[in-house]
Amino acid sequence: MASKEEFFASLTPSAIEPTPMPEVAVATRDAPLREHFIEVLEGVGGRLGQGDDLGDVKQRAAELVSQNLQVLSLMEGVQGNRDPSAVSDPHELKDVDYTIAPARLAVAENGSVWISGEDLVTRNAVFICEHLIAVVDENRITGTMSEAVRRLGKLGGGWGVFISGPSKTADIEQALVMGAHGARSMTVYVLRGV
């Protein structure tokens, strides 16, 4: 058998010349971004939060806490009953009913939100909960994923995740199951004028 160097040298003559990536024009809908985002969010199984300012999110968190549910709030100014700063092990969040997290942007074409790892106490905070509440400023809704990726470069690097609706899976018989391996529901509050 040939040495590793001989093998790689034999591949060099067959190397393909690099070509630049093509520019793809992505058509966006004429509907306002907020309405388009909400329509697609609901189409993928997500829900729109009732209200459009931070006071509405605070009120919802207080309602959940009053029902003796475990609420982890990662939103500044929104009070839950689990202290994010006390989390030292991701397993401590296994009984969280609701996680309330800030989303740095949203994407109208697929109803997703971008949640940055910088805003989480641990990466599993948005996956291990039974229900996820994301909060995004309507001015941070982009039309397409291409636009979102360009904006993310301006928002800073690091770990993050796009989440589109509750977790779901379908078997070979195409039976859709919601909440199979993550949050069973996802509610997004789209705030005006934040």
N, C-alpha and C positions, 0 to 999 in steps of 0.2 A: 504494500500500500504506500502511496506517495506521502511525503511529509506534508504538513499543514501549509508550509510556504509554497510548495509546488502546486498544491491544490488551489490556493488563492491566486497564484500567478496564472494558472490556466483559466480562471474566470475573467481576468482583466480584459482580454481581447473581445469578450462577448458583452462587455458592459454597455448599457444603453445610455445615450447622451441625455443629460437632464433637460427637461422642458419646463417652462414656467407654468404655474397653475393657471387655468383659464379664469377669466372674469365671468361670473354668472350673474345675470341680472335677475333679481328676485322681485316678483310683482307683489305689492302689498295691497290690501283691501282699502277701499275708500272710506269705510266706516271709521269713526274716531277710535283711537287705540284703546281707550278705556272700555268702550262697549264691545269691541272685538275681543279683547282679553277676557271679559266676563263671559261672553258667549262661548268661547273655546274652553275656558275653565270649567264651566258647567257641563260642556260636552264630554270632558274627560273625567267626569265624576266629582269635580270639586264644587265648592259652594262659595257664594259671595257673602261676606260678613254683613250683618245688618248695621249700617251706619258708615260714615265716611270721615270720622275724625278720631283722634286718639282717645277722647272721652268715651266713645262707644266701645273701644277695645277694653278700656279700664272697667267699664260697667260689665262687660261680658266676663272678664276675669273675676270680678267680685261675685257675680252670679254663680260661677263654677265653684269658687271657693266656698260659698255659702251652702252648696250642695255636698260639701265634704269630699269633693274630688281633689286629686293631687294635681296641682297646677304649677308647672315650671315656667316662669316668665323670664325671658331673656331680653325683653323690651324695657328700655329705660323708662321709668315712670309708670309701668304697669305692674301691679302687685299680684304675685301668686302666693301660694303657701309653701313652696319649696324654695330654699335658699340656694341659688346657683353657685354662690361662692363656697358653700359647704360640700360641694360634690368633689370627692377625691378619687372616686372609682366609677367608671361608666356603669357598672352593675347596680349602683345605687339608684339609678333611674328606672329600674325595671317595673316599678309600680306607678309611673307617671301616667295620668289620664290625659292631660293636655299639656302640650308645649306651645308657648307663644313666642315666635321668633321674628326678628326683623328680616325682611328681604331687601336686598340692595337694588334689585331690579326685577322686572317681569317681562315676559315675552308674549305678545298677543297671538302669534301664529300657532303656538302649542299650549297656551295657558299655563306656562311654567313660571316659577319664581327662582331667583338665584339667592341662596343663603350662603353666606361666607362663614368659613370655619372660625374666623376672627370673632364672630358674634355668638359663638357657641361655647358652653363650658366643656363639652366633650362632643365629638362628632356624632355619637349615637343619639344625641338629644332630639333630633328631628325624625329619627327612625324608630326608636324604641317606644315612644308614646303611643297611646291608643288613638289620639286625635291631634292633628297639627293645625295650629292657627298661625298663618303668615301675615305680616303687615307690610304693605308696600305703598310708597308715595306714587300717586297717579302720574307724576312727571317723570317717573323712572320706568315707564312702560315703553318697551321698544316694539317695533313691528315684527322683526324677524330674529332668528337665532344669529344670523350673520351680524346684525347690528348689535345684538347683545354681547357677542364675543368681542367686538371692537370696543364697546363701552367698558367691558370688564378690565381691559388693559389699563384703562384710566382709573378704575376703582381699586387697583392694587392686586397683587398676586396672592399666592397661597391657596390652601385647600378651600373648596366650596362645592356646592351641588345645585343642579337644576332639579326642581321637583315639580311634577305636573300632575296634580290631583292625588287622590289616595293611592296607596300601593295596589297593584292589580296584577293578576296573572290569568292565563287561559290555558287549559289543557288541550290535548289534540282533538277533543270534541268541541272545542271553542266555547266552553262554558266559562264565562268571565267571573272571577272571584275577586272581590274588593277586600283590601286589608290583609292580603295573604302573607306578606313579609315586611310589613311596615305599618304606618298609620292607617287606620281604617277609614278615616275621613280627613279631608283637608279643607279648611275654610280660609279664604283670603279677604282681608280687609284692605280695600283700596282707598287710601286717605287722600282727601283733597287739600291742596295748599299747604303741605307740610314744609 
